[in-house]
């Protein structure tokens, strides 16, 4: 089995955020094992398609 990509790790973390809760870009990066790299979360979010089912990123 292959290791998930950094994008897949970020989306897994975002998908695990309960409805009604929010997480910062930095928190998401930390939980995806990319501590200190919130830009990864930002870039992925900016490049995502509109209408994503994950509106909880603050």
PDB file of N, CA, C and O in Angstrom:
ATOM      1  N   UNK A   1       0.845  -1.175   0.000  1.00  0.00           N
ATOM      2  CA  UNK A   1       0.000   0.000   0.000  1.00  0.00           C
ATOM      3  C   UNK A   1       0.889   1.237   0.000  1.00  0.00           C
ATOM      4  O   UNK A   1       1.901   1.280   0.701  1.00  0.00           O
ATOM      5  N   UNK A   2       0.512   2.239  -0.786  1.00  0.00           N
ATOM      6  CA  UNK A   2       1.326   3.445  -0.887  1.00  0.00           C
ATOM      7  C   UNK A   2       0.908   4.470   0.171  1.00  0.00           C
ATOM      8  O   UNK A   2      -0.229   4.492   0.642  1.00  0.00           O
ATOM      9  N   UNK A   3       1.863   5.302   0.514  1.00  0.00           N
ATOM     10  CA  UNK A   3       1.631   6.376   1.479  1.00  0.00           C
ATOM     11  C   UNK A   3       0.744   7.447   0.833  1.00  0.00           C
ATOM     12  O   UNK A   3       0.940   7.772  -0.338  1.00  0.00           O
ATOM     13  N   UNK A   4      -0.237   8.008   1.578  1.00  0.00           N
ATOM     14  CA  UNK A   4      -1.064   9.069   0.994  1.00  0.00           C
ATOM     15  C   UNK A   4      -0.211  10.291   0.658  1.00  0.00           C
ATOM     16  O   UNK A   4       0.785  10.568   1.325  1.00  0.00           O
ATOM     17  N   UNK A   5      -0.608  11.006  -0.369  1.00  0.00           N
ATOM     18  CA  UNK A   5       0.091  12.233  -0.737  1.00  0.00           C
ATOM     19  C   UNK A   5      -0.216  13.307   0.307  1.00  0.00           C
ATOM     20  O   UNK A   5      -1.116  13.141   1.130  1.00  0.00           O
ATOM     21  N   UNK A   6       0.537  14.408   0.266  1.00  0.00           N
ATOM     22  CA  UNK A   6       0.274  15.488   1.223  1.00  0.00           C
ATOM     23  C   UNK A   6      -1.134  16.047   1.010  1.00  0.00           C
ATOM     24  O   UNK A   6      -1.806  16.399   1.979  1.00  0.00           O
ATOM     25  N   UNK A   7      -1.586  16.135  -0.235  1.00  0.00           N
ATOM     26  CA  UNK A   7      -2.940  16.609  -0.492  1.00  0.00           C
ATOM     27  C   UNK A   7      -3.976  15.662   0.100  1.00  0.00           C
ATOM     28  O   UNK A   7      -4.950  16.108   0.707  1.00  0.00           O
ATOM     29  N   UNK A   8      -3.774  14.370  -0.071  1.00  0.00           N
ATOM     30  CA  UNK A   8      -4.703  13.390   0.493  1.00  0.00           C
ATOM     31  C   UNK A   8      -4.736  13.478   2.007  1.00  0.00           C
ATOM     32  O   UNK A   8      -5.807  13.370   2.606  1.00  0.00           O
ATOM     33  N   UNK A   9      -3.585  13.672   2.639  1.00  0.00           N
ATOM     34  CA  UNK A   9      -3.538  13.801   4.099  1.00  0.00           C
ATOM     35  C   UNK A   9      -4.324  15.027   4.555  1.00  0.00           C
ATOM     36  O   UNK A   9      -5.074  14.969   5.529  1.00  0.00           O
ATOM     37  N   UNK A  10      -4.141  16.141   3.837  1.00  0.00           N
ATOM     38  CA  UNK A  10      -4.863  17.363   4.193  1.00  0.00           C
ATOM     39  C   UNK A  10      -6.364  17.136   4.077  1.00  0.00           C
ATOM     40  O   UNK A  10      -7.106  17.485   4.995  1.00  0.00           O
ATOM     41  N   UNK A  11      -6.834  16.554   2.959  1.00  0.00           N
ATOM     42  CA  UNK A  11      -8.271  16.322   2.785  1.00  0.00           C
ATOM     43  C   UNK A  11      -8.817  15.342   3.812  1.00  0.00           C
ATOM     44  O   UNK A  11      -9.963  15.481   4.238  1.00  0.00           O
ATOM     45  N   UNK A  12      -8.026  14.351   4.223  1.00  0.00           N
ATOM     46  CA  UNK A  12      -8.470  13.427   5.273  1.00  0.00           C
ATOM     47  C   UNK A  12      -8.709  14.169   6.581  1.00  0.00           C
ATOM     48  O   UNK A  12      -9.687  13.918   7.285  1.00  0.00           O
ATOM     49  N   UNK A  13      -7.807  15.080   6.893  1.00  0.00           N
ATOM     50  CA  UNK A  13      -7.965  15.880   8.113  1.00  0.00           C
ATOM     51  C   UNK A  13      -9.199  16.764   8.005  1.00  0.00           C
ATOM     52  O   UNK A  13      -9.998  16.831   8.939  1.00  0.00           O
ATOM     53  N   UNK A  14      -9.360  17.445   6.867  1.00  0.00           N
ATOM     54  CA  UNK A  14     -10.506  18.331   6.681  1.00  0.00           C
ATOM     55  C   UNK A  14     -11.811  17.542   6.774  1.00  0.00           C
ATOM     56  O   UNK A  14     -12.771  18.005   7.390  1.00  0.00           O
ATOM     57  N   UNK A  15     -11.852  16.378   6.179  1.00  0.00           N
ATOM     58  CA  UNK A  15     -13.065  15.547   6.216  1.00  0.00           C
ATOM     59  C   UNK A  15     -13.414  15.106   7.634  1.00  0.00           C
ATOM     60  O   UNK A  15     -14.575  14.819   7.928  1.00  0.00           O
ATOM     61  N   UNK A  16     -12.414  15.052   8.512  1.00  0.00           N
ATOM     62  CA  UNK A  16     -12.642  14.602   9.885  1.00  0.00           C
ATOM     63  C   UNK A  16     -13.099  15.735  10.815  1.00  0.00           C
ATOM     64  O   UNK A  16     -13.426  15.483  11.974  1.00  0.00           O
ATOM     65  N   UNK A  17     -13.126  16.972  10.322  1.00  0.00           N
ATOM     66  CA  UNK A  17     -13.591  18.090  11.151  1.00  0.00           C
ATOM     67  C   UNK A  17     -15.105  17.967  11.290  1.00  0.00           C
ATOM     68  O   UNK A  17     -15.819  17.958  10.287  1.00  0.00           O
ATOM     69  N   UNK A  18     -15.600  17.873  12.524  1.00  0.00           N
ATOM     70  CA  UNK A  18     -17.045  17.700  12.711  1.00  0.00           C
ATOM     71  C   UNK A  18     -17.840  18.908  12.213  1.00  0.00           C
ATOM     72  O   UNK A  18     -17.345  20.034  12.239  1.00  0.00           O
ATOM     73  N   UNK A  19     -19.065  18.673  11.764  1.00  0.00           N
ATOM     74  CA  UNK A  19     -19.926  19.790  11.342  1.00  0.00           C
ATOM     75  C   UNK A  19     -20.056  20.800  12.476  1.00  0.00           C
ATOM     76  O   UNK A  19     -20.203  20.429  13.640  1.00  0.00           O
ATOM     77  N   UNK A  20     -20.000  22.065  12.126  1.00  0.00           N
ATOM     78  CA  UNK A  20     -20.114  23.121  13.117  1.00  0.00           C
ATOM     79  C   UNK A  20     -18.790  23.518  13.753  1.00  0.00           C
ATOM     80  O   UNK A  20     -18.732  24.485  14.513  1.00  0.00           O
ATOM     81  N   UNK A  21     -17.733  22.784  13.449  1.00  0.00           N
ATOM     82  CA  UNK A  21     -16.411  23.090  13.985  1.00  0.00           C
ATOM     83  C   UNK A  21     -15.537  23.658  12.883  1.00  0.00           C
ATOM     84  O   UNK A  21     -15.782  23.424  11.699  1.00  0.00           O
ATOM     85  N   UNK A  22     -14.528  24.397  13.273  1.00  0.00           N
ATOM     86  CA  UNK A  22     -13.594  24.968  12.310  1.00  0.00           C
ATOM     87  C   UNK A  22     -12.169  24.653  12.742  1.00  0.00           C
ATOM     88  O   UNK A  22     -11.924  24.306  13.897  1.00  0.00           O
ATOM     89  N   UNK A  23     -11.244  24.774  11.818  1.00  0.00           N
ATOM     90  CA  UNK A  23      -9.819  24.599  12.111  1.00  0.00           C
ATOM     91  C   UNK A  23      -9.039  25.588  11.263  1.00  0.00           C
ATOM     92  O   UNK A  23      -9.408  25.871  10.124  1.00  0.00           O
ATOM     93  N   UNK A  24      -7.971  26.105  11.819  1.00  0.00           N
ATOM     94  CA  UNK A  24      -7.137  27.037  11.048  1.00  0.00           C
ATOM     95  C   UNK A  24      -6.285  26.245  10.063  1.00  0.00           C
ATOM     96  O   UNK A  24      -6.142  25.027  10.177  1.00  0.00           O
ATOM     97  N   UNK A  25      -5.729  26.957   9.103  1.00  0.00           N
ATOM     98  CA  UNK A  25      -4.827  26.312   8.151  1.00  0.00           C
ATOM     99  C   UNK A  25      -3.669  25.647   8.891  1.00  0.00           C
ATOM    100  O   UNK A  25      -3.261  24.539   8.543  1.00  0.00           O
ATOM    101  N   UNK A  26      -3.146  26.315   9.899  1.00  0.00           N
ATOM    102  CA  UNK A  26      -2.039  25.764  10.682  1.00  0.00           C
ATOM    103  C   UNK A  26      -2.426  24.510  11.436  1.00  0.00           C
ATOM    104  O   UNK A  26      -1.657  23.549  11.481  1.00  0.00           O
ATOM    105  N   UNK A  27      -3.620  24.506  12.032  1.00  0.00           N
ATOM    106  CA  UNK A  27      -4.092  23.314  12.741  1.00  0.00           C
ATOM    107  C   UNK A  27      -4.239  22.138  11.786  1.00  0.00           C
ATOM    108  O   UNK A  27      -3.875  21.010  12.119  1.00  0.00           O
ATOM    109  N   UNK A  28      -4.771  22.403  10.607  1.00  0.00           N
ATOM    110  CA  UNK A  28      -4.946  21.338   9.621  1.00  0.00           C
ATOM    111  C   UNK A  28      -3.591  20.784   9.204  1.00  0.00           C
ATOM    112  O   UNK A  28      -3.412  19.569   9.128  1.00  0.00           O
ATOM    113  N   UNK A  29      -2.647  21.661   8.936  1.00  0.00           N
ATOM    114  CA  UNK A  29      -1.302  21.206   8.557  1.00  0.00           C
ATOM    115  C   UNK A  29      -0.679  20.390   9.682  1.00  0.00           C
ATOM    116  O   UNK A  29      -0.064  19.356   9.425  1.00  0.00           O
ATOM    117  N   UNK A  30      -0.830  20.840  10.920  1.00  0.00           N
ATOM    118  CA  UNK A  30      -0.285  20.100  12.068  1.00  0.00           C
ATOM    119  C   UNK A  30      -0.885  18.695  12.153  1.00  0.00           C
ATOM    120  O   UNK A  30      -0.166  17.713  12.340  1.00  0.00           O
ATOM    121  N   UNK A  31      -2.204  18.612  12.015  1.00  0.00           N
ATOM    122  CA  UNK A  31      -2.872  17.312  12.126  1.00  0.00           C
ATOM    123  C   UNK A  31      -2.530  16.385  10.969  1.00  0.00           C
ATOM    124  O   UNK A  31      -2.642  15.166  11.096  1.00  0.00           O
ATOM    125  N   UNK A  32      -2.115  16.952   9.847  1.00  0.00           N
ATOM    126  CA  UNK A  32      -1.738  16.145   8.680  1.00  0.00           C
ATOM    127  C   UNK A  32      -0.240  15.842   8.675  1.00  0.00           C
ATOM    128  O   UNK A  32       0.301  15.382   7.669  1.00  0.00           O
ATOM    129  N   UNK A  33       0.421  16.098   9.791  1.00  0.00           N
ATOM    130  CA  UNK A  33       1.859  15.842   9.945  1.00  0.00           C
ATOM    131  C   UNK A  33       2.709  16.773   9.083  1.00  0.00           C
ATOM    132  O   UNK A  33       3.794  16.400   8.637  1.00  0.00           O
ATOM    133  N   UNK A  34       2.213  17.974   8.856  1.00  0.00           N
ATOM    134  CA  UNK A  34       2.963  19.003   8.135  1.00  0.00           C
ATOM    135  C   UNK A  34       3.105  20.219   9.039  1.00  0.00           C
ATOM    136  O   UNK A  34       2.883  21.350   8.606  1.00  0.00           O
ATOM    137  N   UNK A  35       3.475  19.986  10.290  1.00  0.00           N
ATOM    138  CA  UNK A  35       3.587  21.049  11.289  1.00  0.00           C
ATOM    139  C   UNK A  35       4.438  22.203  10.780  1.00  0.00           C
ATOM    140  O   UNK A  35       5.491  22.005  10.174  1.00  0.00           O
ATOM    141  N   UNK A  36       3.958  23.409  11.041  1.00  0.00           N
ATOM    142  CA  UNK A  36       4.691  24.593  10.639  1.00  0.00           C
ATOM    143  C   UNK A  36       4.595  24.936   9.164  1.00  0.00           C
ATOM    144  O   UNK A  36       5.309  25.816   8.684  1.00  0.00           O
ATOM    145  N   UNK A  37       3.715  24.246   8.437  1.00  0.00           N
ATOM    146  CA  UNK A  37       3.586  24.479   6.986  1.00  0.00           C
ATOM    147  C   UNK A  37       2.124  24.767   6.607  1.00  0.00           C
ATOM    148  O   UNK A  37       1.567  24.071   5.758  1.00  0.00           O
ATOM    149  N   UNK A  38       1.496  25.776   7.217  1.00  0.00           N
ATOM    150  CA  UNK A  38       0.089  26.046   6.887  1.00  0.00           C
ATOM    151  C   UNK A  38      -0.125  26.418   5.427  1.00  0.00           C
ATOM    152  O   UNK A  38      -1.240  26.302   4.918  1.00  0.00           O
ATOM    153  N   UNK A  39       0.928  26.864   4.747  1.00  0.00           N
ATOM    154  CA  UNK A  39       0.799  27.214   3.333  1.00  0.00           C
ATOM    155  C   UNK A  39       0.347  26.050   2.478  1.00  0.00           C
ATOM    156  O   UNK A  39      -0.279  26.248   1.437  1.00  0.00           O
ATOM    157  N   UNK A  40       0.659  24.835   2.907  1.00  0.00           N
ATOM    158  CA  UNK A  40       0.210  23.652   2.165  1.00  0.00           C
ATOM    159  C   UNK A  40      -1.315  23.598   2.170  1.00  0.00           C
ATOM    160  O   UNK A  40      -1.937  23.341   1.140  1.00  0.00           O
ATOM    161  N   UNK A  41      -1.915  23.843   3.343  1.00  0.00           N
ATOM    162  CA  UNK A  41      -3.373  23.853   3.453  1.00  0.00           C
ATOM    163  C   UNK A  41      -3.971  24.981   2.628  1.00  0.00           C
ATOM    164  O   UNK A  41      -4.974  24.793   1.941  1.00  0.00           O
ATOM    165  N   UNK A  42      -3.354  26.149   2.698  1.00  0.00           N
ATOM    166  CA  UNK A  42      -3.851  27.315   1.965  1.00  0.00           C
ATOM    167  C   UNK A  42      -3.824  27.047   0.459  1.00  0.00           C
ATOM    168  O   UNK A  42      -4.813  27.276  -0.237  1.00  0.00           O
ATOM    169  N   UNK A  43      -2.699  26.565  -0.030  1.00  0.00           N
ATOM    170  CA  UNK A  43      -2.556  26.328  -1.470  1.00  0.00           C
ATOM    171  C   UNK A  43      -3.575  25.293  -1.960  1.00  0.00           C
ATOM    172  O   UNK A  43      -4.198  25.475  -3.006  1.00  0.00           O
ATOM    173  N   UNK A  44      -3.737  24.219  -1.207  1.00  0.00           N
ATOM    174  CA  UNK A  44      -4.692  23.189  -1.596  1.00  0.00           C
ATOM    175  C   UNK A  44      -6.104  23.759  -1.630  1.00  0.00           C
ATOM    176  O   UNK A  44      -6.861  23.497  -2.565  1.00  0.00           O
ATOM    177  N   UNK A  45      -6.455  24.533  -0.618  1.00  0.00           N
ATOM    178  CA  UNK A  45      -7.790  25.118  -0.547  1.00  0.00           C
ATOM    179  C   UNK A  45      -8.019  26.084  -1.707  1.00  0.00           C
ATOM    180  O   UNK A  45      -9.077  26.056  -2.336  1.00  0.00           O
ATOM    181  N   UNK A  46      -7.034  26.940  -1.994  1.00  0.00           N
ATOM    182  CA  UNK A  46      -7.171  27.894  -3.086  1.00  0.00           C
ATOM    183  C   UNK A  46      -7.313  27.195  -4.430  1.00  0.00           C
ATOM    184  O   UNK A  46      -7.984  27.711  -5.325  1.00  0.00           O
ATOM    185  N   UNK A  47      -6.699  26.037  -4.587  1.00  0.00           N
ATOM    186  CA  UNK A  47      -6.753  25.312  -5.853  1.00  0.00           C
ATOM    187  C   UNK A  47      -7.938  24.363  -5.960  1.00  0.00           C
ATOM    188  O   UNK A  47      -8.156  23.749  -7.005  1.00  0.00           O
ATOM    189  N   UNK A  48      -8.704  24.242  -4.880  1.00  0.00           N
ATOM    190  CA  UNK A  48      -9.840  23.318  -4.911  1.00  0.00           C
ATOM    191  C   UNK A  48     -10.989  23.922  -5.715  1.00  0.00           C
ATOM    192  O   UNK A  48     -11.047  25.131  -5.936  1.00  0.00           O
ATOM    193  N   UNK A  49     -11.877  23.071  -6.134  1.00  0.00           N
ATOM    194  CA  UNK A  49     -13.018  23.513  -6.923  1.00  0.00           C
ATOM    195  C   UNK A  49     -14.056  24.145  -6.012  1.00  0.00           C
ATOM    196  O   UNK A  49     -14.169  23.800  -4.836  1.00  0.00           O
ATOM    197  N   UNK A  50     -14.816  25.083  -6.582  1.00  0.00           N
ATOM    198  CA  UNK A  50     -15.921  25.671  -5.828  1.00  0.00           C
ATOM    199  C   UNK A  50     -16.967  24.589  -5.583  1.00  0.00           C
ATOM    200  O   UNK A  50     -17.084  23.633  -6.349  1.00  0.00           O
ATOM    201  N   UNK A  51     -17.712  24.757  -4.516  1.00  0.00           N
ATOM    202  CA  UNK A  51     -18.741  23.786  -4.197  1.00  0.00           C
ATOM    203  C   UNK A  51     -18.210  22.601  -3.425  1.00  0.00           C
ATOM    204  O   UNK A  51     -18.893  21.584  -3.303  1.00  0.00           O
ATOM    205  N   UNK A  52     -16.998  22.713  -2.898  1.00  0.00           N
ATOM    206  CA  UNK A  52     -16.436  21.625  -2.118  1.00  0.00           C
ATOM    207  C   UNK A  52     -17.307  21.336  -0.899  1.00  0.00           C
ATOM    208  O   UNK A  52     -17.916  22.257  -0.354  1.00  0.00           O
ATOM    209  N   UNK A  53     -17.379  20.102  -0.466  1.00  0.00           N
ATOM    210  CA  UNK A  53     -18.188  19.784   0.707  1.00  0.00           C
ATOM    211  C   UNK A  53     -17.497  20.125   2.025  1.00  0.00           C
ATOM    212  O   UNK A  53     -17.982  19.741   3.089  1.00  0.00           O
ATOM    213  N   UNK A  54     -16.374  20.840   1.973  1.00  0.00           N
ATOM    214  CA  UNK A  54     -15.613  21.135   3.188  1.00  0.00           C
ATOM    215  C   UNK A  54     -15.526  22.642   3.421  1.00  0.00           C
ATOM    216  O   UNK A  54     -14.472  23.237   3.197  1.00  0.00           O
ATOM    217  N   UNK A  55     -16.629  23.275   3.871  1.00  0.00           N
ATOM    218  CA  UNK A  55     -16.605  24.715   4.045  1.00  0.00           C
ATOM    219  C   UNK A  55     -16.017  25.170   5.374  1.00  0.00           C
ATOM    220  O   UNK A  55     -15.978  26.374   5.629  1.00  0.00           O
ATOM    221  N   UNK A  56     -15.557  24.262   6.234  1.00  0.00           N
ATOM    222  CA  UNK A  56     -15.157  24.614   7.591  1.00  0.00           C
ATOM    223  C   UNK A  56     -13.747  25.099   7.785  1.00  0.00           C
ATOM    224  O   UNK A  56     -13.292  25.171   8.926  1.00  0.00           O
ATOM    225  N   UNK A  57     -13.025  25.438   6.733  1.00  0.00           N
ATOM    226  CA  UNK A  57     -11.666  25.924   6.928  1.00  0.00           C
ATOM    227  C   UNK A  57     -11.717  27.420   7.172  1.00  0.00           C
ATOM    228  O   UNK A  57     -12.293  28.171   6.384  1.00  0.00           O
ATOM    229  N   UNK A  58     -11.110  27.846   8.268  1.00  0.00           N
ATOM    230  CA  UNK A  58     -11.111  29.279   8.618  1.00  0.00           C
ATOM    231  C   UNK A  58      -9.762  29.890   8.361  1.00  0.00           C
ATOM    232  O   UNK A  58      -9.570  31.084   8.594  1.00  0.00           O
TER     233      UNK A  58
END
